[in-house]
Amino acid sequence: MNIDFTMRVHQMEVYKELNRFNVLLAHRRFGKTVFSIMVLVLWSLQCKKKKPQHHYFAPTYSQAKRVAWNYLKEYTMDLGAIYNESELKATLPHNGIIQLGSADNPDSTRGIYSDGVVLDEPANMPSRMWTEVLRPALSDRKGSAIMIGTPAGRHGLFYDSYQEAEAQDDWWRGMYKASETGIVDEEELAAARKVMSKAEYAQEFECSWDAAIKGAYYAETMNKLEGKGQLCPLVHDSGKKVHCAFDLGFNDSTAIWWFQINGDVVNLINYDEVSNMGIPDIVKEIQKLDYNYGAMIFPHDVEVHGLSTGKTRKHTLEALGIEVVVAPKAADVITDIETTRLFLERCRFDVSACKDGIETLRHYRSEWSQKNNVLQLRPLHDWSSHGADAFRYLATTDLSRLTHSGWDEDIVYSHEVQRAM
């Protein structure tokens, strides 16, 4: 097949440098998405394996459709591709498939095989999207990958991958700053500097890792905790009860925090997310862990009656012997977020077992209005919101109820005291 992809000079430079695994840090308007789609098409046409599959992932489904779907159709239309609009999938004449997807529910992607993947803006994706889902999907076909985006702090999948790539023989990494490429002219860059903060400009155009995540609720607090040594190795105290806090997923993940109470300190000893399991099955599964369980905190909708049975999930859980504590329903989510920020200061996190949960707290942020170019007074619902919501239920629950019920011998500050501080 004869195809004519006109790449910019720097895009062609990157294409020639590509290794099996790649991390491309590039400024806005570099043409990252266009480049990644062209690479996927070329990879597909060059693939010698039967039924090749290649994938593009954005942080959310709407982003994938908005920024990449038209590009995929543009660069495959002359090849005679057949499109499935509902699945964002293009099938090429050699039966190669290129499909778009999202990282907001990693477990929904489990089980695929892939000959090549692109992760667009991986700074806004959970680390397990790569480590648990996409990297294994490439294994049996020895597929390739490109992570491509702009930075969002010195934590998470994109930052870790960029740092680790330098020492790996089968990885390549590159950084392209606007001040060096000449793709965006100086007049336009000067105009951007007038309306953007120094940190925003450094992040978006000069590939700085130091800019904070815009609108992040807990990132600054988590950085303070890290500086004070509260993100550290923790030893599970077998002499104390282990409690849990849940965020119940319906079409996405259920998030779980495991914690122990030590005086006025709360030790977060574990974190996990699960999908495609009912709550009773999840509880039965986690009870296999070597923990002496106390209470389990659930959001208020655990008390909603099911249409088919007429029973609440709370009734079902109590029938399994679970001590259910229902978190208070938020009258104002933003107020509860502030309560959670204060509660964080009395917490310690096992830096290894809670790694994914810590990242949800760092990335949890306000929704951004593209129309009005402002942060909204409501949280963005994305991959980070599951773990952050579960933690908020923990933070806004009166933990003294655990003591009063005999679930834990330690005294903790009550919900009212937390709000007063």
C-alpha positions as CSV (number, residue, x, y, z in Angstrom):
1,M,0.0,0.0,0.0
2,N,1.3,3.5,-0.9
3,I,0.6,6.0,1.8
4,D,1.8,9.6,2.2
5,F,2.3,10.7,5.8
6,T,4.0,14.1,6.0
7,M,5.7,14.3,9.3
8,R,7.3,17.4,10.8
9,V,11.1,17.3,11.1
10,H,11.0,16.5,14.8
11,Q,8.3,13.9,14.4
12,M,10.4,12.1,11.8
13,E,13.4,12.4,14.1
14,V,11.4,10.7,16.9
15,Y,10.1,8.0,14.5
16,K,13.6,7.1,13.5
17,E,14.7,6.8,17.1
18,L,11.8,4.6,18.3
19,N,12.7,1.6,20.4
20,R,10.4,-1.1,21.6
21,F,9.2,1.1,24.4
22,N,9.3,4.8,24.3
23,V,8.5,7.9,26.3
24,L,8.1,11.2,24.4
25,L,7.8,14.4,26.5
26,A,6.8,17.1,24.1
27,H,5.3,20.6,24.3
28,R,1.8,21.6,23.3
29,R,1.2,21.8,19.5
30,F,4.1,19.5,18.8
31,G,1.6,17.2,17.1
32,K,1.8,14.4,19.5
33,T,-1.6,12.8,18.8
34,V,-1.3,13.1,15.1
35,F,2.1,11.6,15.3
36,S,0.9,8.7,17.4
37,I,-1.9,7.9,15.1
38,M,0.4,7.9,12.1
39,V,2.8,5.5,14.0
40,L,0.0,3.1,14.8
41,V,-1.1,3.0,11.2
42,L,2.5,2.3,10.0
43,W,3.0,-0.3,12.8
44,S,-0.2,-2.0,11.7
45,L,0.7,-2.1,8.0
46,Q,4.2,-3.4,8.8
47,C,3.1,-6.1,11.3
48,K,3.7,-9.6,10.0
49,K,1.6,-11.3,12.7
50,K,-1.9,-12.7,12.1
51,K,-4.8,-10.4,13.0
52,P,-2.7,-7.5,14.2
53,Q,-4.2,-5.2,16.8
54,H,-3.0,-1.8,17.8
55,H,-4.5,0.5,20.4
56,Y,-4.6,4.2,21.3
57,F,-5.6,5.2,24.9
58,A,-6.4,8.6,26.3
59,P,-7.3,9.4,29.9
60,T,-11.0,9.3,29.2
61,Y,-13.3,7.9,26.4
62,S,-14.5,11.4,25.5
63,Q,-10.9,12.6,25.1
64,A,-10.1,9.6,22.8
65,K,-13.1,10.3,20.6
66,R,-12.6,14.1,20.6
67,V,-8.9,14.3,19.9
68,A,-8.0,11.1,18.0
69,W,-11.0,9.5,16.2
70,N,-11.1,12.0,13.3
71,Y,-7.3,11.7,12.9
72,L,-7.6,7.9,12.7
73,K,-10.2,8.1,10.0
74,E,-8.2,10.8,8.1
75,Y,-5.1,8.6,7.9
76,T,-6.8,5.4,7.1
77,M,-9.6,6.5,4.7
78,D,-7.5,6.2,1.6
79,L,-6.5,2.7,2.7
80,G,-10.1,1.5,2.4
81,A,-10.6,1.1,6.2
82,I,-14.0,0.1,7.6
83,Y,-15.1,2.0,10.7
84,N,-17.1,1.0,13.8
85,E,-18.2,4.3,15.3
86,S,-19.6,2.9,18.5
87,E,-16.4,1.0,19.3
88,L,-14.0,3.6,17.8
89,K,-12.4,0.9,15.8
90,A,-10.9,0.9,12.3
91,T,-10.3,-2.3,10.4
92,L,-7.8,-2.1,7.6
93,P,-7.8,-4.3,4.4
94,H,-5.1,-6.6,5.8
95,N,-7.5,-7.3,8.7
96,G,-5.4,-5.1,11.0
97,I,-7.4,-3.4,13.8
98,I,-6.7,0.0,15.3
99,Q,-8.9,0.8,18.2
100,L,-9.2,3.8,20.6
101,G,-9.9,3.4,24.3
102,S,-9.6,5.1,27.7
103,A,-7.8,4.6,31.0
104,D,-10.6,5.6,33.3
105,N,-11.5,2.0,34.0
106,P,-8.3,-0.1,33.5
107,D,-10.0,-3.4,34.4
108,S,-12.4,-3.1,31.5
109,T,-9.3,-3.4,29.2
110,R,-7.9,-6.6,30.8
111,G,-7.7,-9.6,28.5
112,I,-6.8,-7.9,25.2
113,Y,-3.7,-8.7,23.2
114,S,-1.9,-5.9,21.4
115,D,0.9,-5.5,18.9
116,G,1.4,-1.9,19.8
117,V,-0.1,0.7,22.1
118,V,0.0,4.5,22.5
119,L,-0.7,6.1,25.9
120,D,-1.6,9.7,25.2
121,E,-1.2,11.9,28.3
122,P,-0.2,9.1,30.7
123,A,0.4,11.7,33.5
124,N,-3.4,11.6,33.8
125,M,-3.6,7.8,33.9
126,P,-3.3,5.3,36.8
127,S,0.0,3.5,36.9
128,R,-1.7,0.1,36.8
129,M,-3.1,0.9,33.4
130,W,0.4,0.2,32.2
131,T,1.8,-2.2,34.8
132,E,-1.2,-4.5,35.2
133,V,-3.1,-4.2,31.9
134,L,-1.2,-2.9,28.8
135,R,2.3,-4.3,29.5
136,P,1.0,-7.8,29.9
137,A,-1.1,-7.4,26.8
138,L,2.0,-6.8,24.7
139,S,3.9,-9.8,26.1
140,D,3.0,-12.8,23.9
141,R,3.2,-10.7,20.7
142,K,6.3,-8.8,21.8
143,G,4.4,-5.6,21.1
144,S,5.7,-2.0,21.3
145,A,4.5,1.1,23.2
146,I,4.7,4.9,23.1
147,M,3.9,7.1,26.1
148,I,3.4,10.6,24.8
149,G,2.4,13.8,26.6
150,T,3.2,16.8,28.8
151,P,4.2,16.5,32.4
152,A,2.0,16.8,35.5
153,G,4.2,16.7,38.6
154,R,7.1,14.5,39.7
155,H,4.9,11.5,40.5
156,G,2.9,8.9,38.6
157,L,3.1,6.7,35.5
158,F,4.6,9.3,33.1
159,Y,7.2,10.7,35.4
160,D,8.3,7.2,36.6
161,S,8.5,5.8,33.1
162,Y,10.5,8.8,31.8
163,Q,13.0,8.4,34.7
164,E,13.3,4.6,34.3
165,A,13.7,4.7,30.5
166,E,17.2,6.1,30.7
167,A,18.6,2.9,32.2
168,Q,16.7,0.4,30.0
169,D,18.2,-1.0,26.8
170,D,14.8,-1.5,25.1
171,W,13.5,1.9,26.0
172,W,14.0,5.3,24.4
173,R,13.0,8.7,25.8
174,G,13.0,12.2,24.4
175,M,12.2,15.7,25.4
176,Y,11.1,18.5,23.0
177,K,10.7,22.0,24.4
178,A,8.9,24.8,22.5
179,S,11.9,27.0,22.9
180,E,14.0,24.5,21.0
181,T,11.8,23.1,18.2
182,G,10.6,26.3,16.6
183,I,7.2,24.7,15.8
184,V,5.4,27.5,17.7
185,D,6.7,30.9,16.6
186,E,8.1,33.3,19.2
187,E,5.2,35.7,18.7
188,E,2.7,33.0,19.7
189,L,4.8,31.9,22.6
190,A,5.0,35.5,23.9
191,A,1.2,35.7,23.7
192,A,0.8,32.5,25.6
193,R,3.2,33.8,28.4
194,K,0.9,36.8,28.8
195,V,-2.1,34.8,29.8
196,M,-0.5,31.8,31.5
197,S,1.2,31.6,34.9
198,K,5.0,30.9,34.8
199,A,4.3,27.4,36.2
200,E,1.6,26.7,33.5
201,Y,3.8,28.0,30.7
202,A,6.8,26.0,32.0
203,Q,4.7,22.8,32.1
204,E,2.9,23.1,28.8
205,F,5.6,24.6,26.6
206,E,8.9,23.9,28.3
207,C,8.2,20.3,29.6
208,S,8.8,21.2,33.3
209,W,8.0,18.5,35.8
210,D,7.7,21.0,38.7
211,A,4.3,22.6,37.9
212,A,1.5,21.4,40.2
213,I,-1.5,19.6,38.8
214,K,-4.1,22.3,38.1
215,G,-7.0,22.2,40.5
216,A,-5.6,19.3,42.6
217,Y,-7.3,19.1,46.0
218,Y,-4.7,17.1,48.0
219,A,-1.5,17.2,46.0
220,E,0.1,19.9,48.1
221,T,-0.9,18.1,51.3
222,M,0.5,14.8,50.0
223,N,3.8,16.5,49.2
224,K,4.0,17.8,52.7
225,L,3.3,14.4,54.2
226,E,6.0,13.0,52.0
227,G,8.4,15.6,53.2
228,K,7.6,14.8,56.8
229,G,8.1,11.1,56.3
230,Q,4.4,10.1,56.5
231,L,4.6,8.2,53.2
232,C,6.8,5.4,54.4
233,P,7.1,1.6,55.0
234,L,4.5,0.5,57.5
235,V,4.2,-2.8,59.4
236,H,0.8,-4.3,59.8
237,D,0.1,-4.5,63.6
238,S,-1.5,-8.0,64.0
239,G,-2.6,-7.0,67.5
240,K,-5.0,-4.3,66.2
241,K,-8.1,-4.4,64.2
242,V,-8.0,-3.6,60.5
243,H,-10.9,-1.5,59.1
244,C,-11.8,-0.8,55.5
245,A,-13.3,2.1,53.6
246,F,-15.1,1.5,50.2
247,D,-16.2,3.5,47.2
248,L,-18.7,1.3,45.5
249,G,-18.3,1.0,41.7
250,F,-21.2,0.3,39.4
251,N,-19.9,0.5,35.9
252,D,-16.3,1.2,37.1
253,S,-13.9,0.2,39.9
254,T,-14.7,-0.4,43.6
255,A,-11.9,1.2,45.6
256,I,-10.8,-0.1,49.0
257,W,-8.5,1.4,51.7
258,W,-7.4,-0.8,54.6
259,F,-6.4,1.2,57.8
260,Q,-5.5,0.8,61.4
261,I,-6.0,3.2,64.3
262,N,-3.1,4.1,66.5
263,G,-4.1,6.7,69.0
264,D,-4.8,9.9,67.0
265,V,-2.9,8.5,64.0
266,V,-4.5,6.5,61.2
267,N,-2.2,4.1,59.4
268,L,-3.2,3.3,55.8
269,I,-1.7,-0.1,55.3
270,N,-3.2,-1.2,51.9
271,Y,-5.1,-0.1,48.9
272,D,-6.7,-1.9,46.0
273,E,-9.4,-1.6,43.2
274,V,-11.6,-4.3,41.8
275,S,-14.1,-4.6,39.0
276,N,-16.8,-6.9,37.8
277,M,-17.5,-8.3,41.2
278,G,-20.5,-7.8,43.5
279,I,-19.9,-6.3,47.0
280,P,-20.6,-9.6,48.8
281,D,-18.0,-11.4,46.6
282,I,-15.5,-8.6,47.1
283,V,-15.9,-8.8,50.9
284,K,-15.5,-12.6,50.8
285,E,-12.3,-12.2,48.8
286,I,-10.7,-9.6,51.0
287,Q,-11.5,-11.6,54.1
288,K,-9.0,-14.1,52.8
289,L,-6.3,-11.6,53.8
290,D,-4.5,-12.2,57.0
291,Y,-6.2,-9.4,58.9
292,N,-8.3,-9.2,62.0
293,Y,-11.1,-7.2,60.6
294,G,-13.1,-4.6,62.5
295,A,-15.6,-2.2,60.7
296,M,-16.2,-1.6,57.1
297,I,-17.1,1.9,56.0
298,F,-19.5,2.2,53.0
299,P,-21.1,5.3,51.3
300,H,-24.7,6.1,52.0
301,D,-26.0,4.3,48.9
302,V,-25.3,1.0,50.6
303,E,-28.7,1.6,52.2
304,V,-30.6,1.9,48.9
305,H,-33.1,-0.9,48.5
306,G,-32.7,-3.1,45.4
307,L,-35.7,-3.3,43.1
308,S,-35.5,-7.1,42.6
309,T,-35.0,-8.2,46.3
310,G,-36.3,-5.2,48.3
311,K,-33.2,-5.6,50.4
312,T,-30.3,-3.1,50.9
313,R,-26.7,-4.1,50.3
314,K,-26.2,-3.2,54.0
315,H,-28.6,-6.1,54.9
316,T,-26.7,-8.4,52.6
317,L,-23.4,-7.5,54.1
318,E,-24.7,-7.8,57.7
319,A,-26.0,-11.2,56.9
320,L,-22.4,-12.1,56.0
321,G,-21.3,-11.0,59.5
322,I,-19.9,-7.6,58.4
323,E,-20.0,-4.7,60.8
324,V,-21.2,-2.0,58.4
325,V,-20.6,1.7,59.1
326,V,-22.4,4.1,56.8
327,A,-20.5,7.3,55.9
328,P,-22.5,10.5,56.2
329,K,-24.0,11.7,53.0
330,A,-22.2,14.8,51.8
331,A,-24.3,17.9,52.0
332,D,-21.5,19.8,50.3
333,V,-18.7,17.8,48.6
334,I,-16.3,20.8,48.7
335,T,-16.7,21.1,52.4
336,D,-16.0,17.4,52.9
337,I,-12.9,17.7,50.7
338,E,-11.6,20.4,53.1
339,T,-12.4,18.1,56.0
340,T,-10.4,15.3,54.2
341,R,-7.5,17.7,53.6
342,L,-7.3,18.3,57.4
343,F,-7.7,14.6,58.1
344,L,-4.8,13.7,55.9
345,E,-2.4,15.4,58.2
346,R,-2.9,12.8,60.8
347,C,-2.4,9.9,58.4
348,R,0.5,7.7,57.5
349,F,0.6,5.7,54.3
350,D,2.5,2.5,53.4
351,V,4.4,3.8,50.4
352,S,4.5,0.5,48.7
353,A,1.1,-1.2,49.4
354,C,-0.7,2.1,49.0
355,K,1.2,3.4,45.9
356,D,-1.9,3.4,43.6
357,G,-4.1,4.9,46.3
358,I,-1.6,7.7,47.0
359,E,-1.6,8.5,43.3
360,T,-5.4,8.9,43.3
361,L,-5.1,11.4,46.1
362,R,-2.4,13.3,44.3
363,H,-4.4,13.5,41.1
364,Y,-7.9,14.1,42.4
365,R,-8.9,17.6,41.1
366,S,-11.5,20.0,40.1
367,E,-13.3,19.7,36.8
368,W,-12.0,22.1,34.1
369,S,-14.5,24.1,32.0
370,Q,-13.2,24.3,28.5
371,K,-16.0,26.7,27.6
372,N,-15.3,29.2,30.4
373,N,-11.6,28.4,30.9
374,V,-12.1,28.1,34.7
375,L,-12.0,25.4,37.3
376,Q,-15.5,24.2,38.3
377,L,-16.7,23.9,41.9
378,R,-17.0,20.2,41.6
379,P,-14.5,17.3,41.3
380,L,-13.6,15.7,38.0
381,H,-14.9,12.1,37.8
382,D,-12.0,10.1,36.4
383,W,-9.8,7.2,37.5
384,S,-8.6,9.0,40.6
385,S,-12.0,9.8,42.0
386,H,-12.7,6.2,43.1
387,G,-9.8,6.0,45.6
388,A,-10.3,9.7,46.6
389,D,-14.0,9.1,47.3
390,A,-13.3,6.1,49.4
391,F,-10.8,8.0,51.4
392,R,-13.3,10.9,51.8
393,Y,-15.8,8.5,53.3
394,L,-13.1,7.4,55.8
395,A,-12.2,11.0,56.6
396,T,-15.8,12.2,57.2
397,T,-16.9,9.2,59.2
398,D,-16.9,9.6,63.0
399,L,-14.1,7.1,63.8
400,S,-15.0,7.2,67.5
401,R,-17.9,5.0,66.6
402,L,-15.4,2.2,66.0
403,T,-14.1,2.7,69.6
404,H,-17.6,2.9,71.1
405,S,-18.6,-0.3,69.4
406,G,-15.6,-2.1,70.7
407,W,-14.0,-2.5,67.3
408,D,-10.8,-0.9,68.3
409,E,-9.2,-0.2,71.7
410,D,-7.6,3.1,70.7
411,I,-9.1,6.5,71.1
412,V,-9.3,8.6,67.9
413,Y,-10.4,12.1,67.3
414,S,-14.1,12.3,66.4
415,H,-15.5,13.7,63.2
416,E,-16.6,16.8,65.1
417,V,-13.1,17.4,66.4
418,Q,-11.6,16.9,62.9
419,R,-13.9,19.6,61.5
420,A,-13.0,22.0,64.3
421,M,-9.3,21.8,63.7
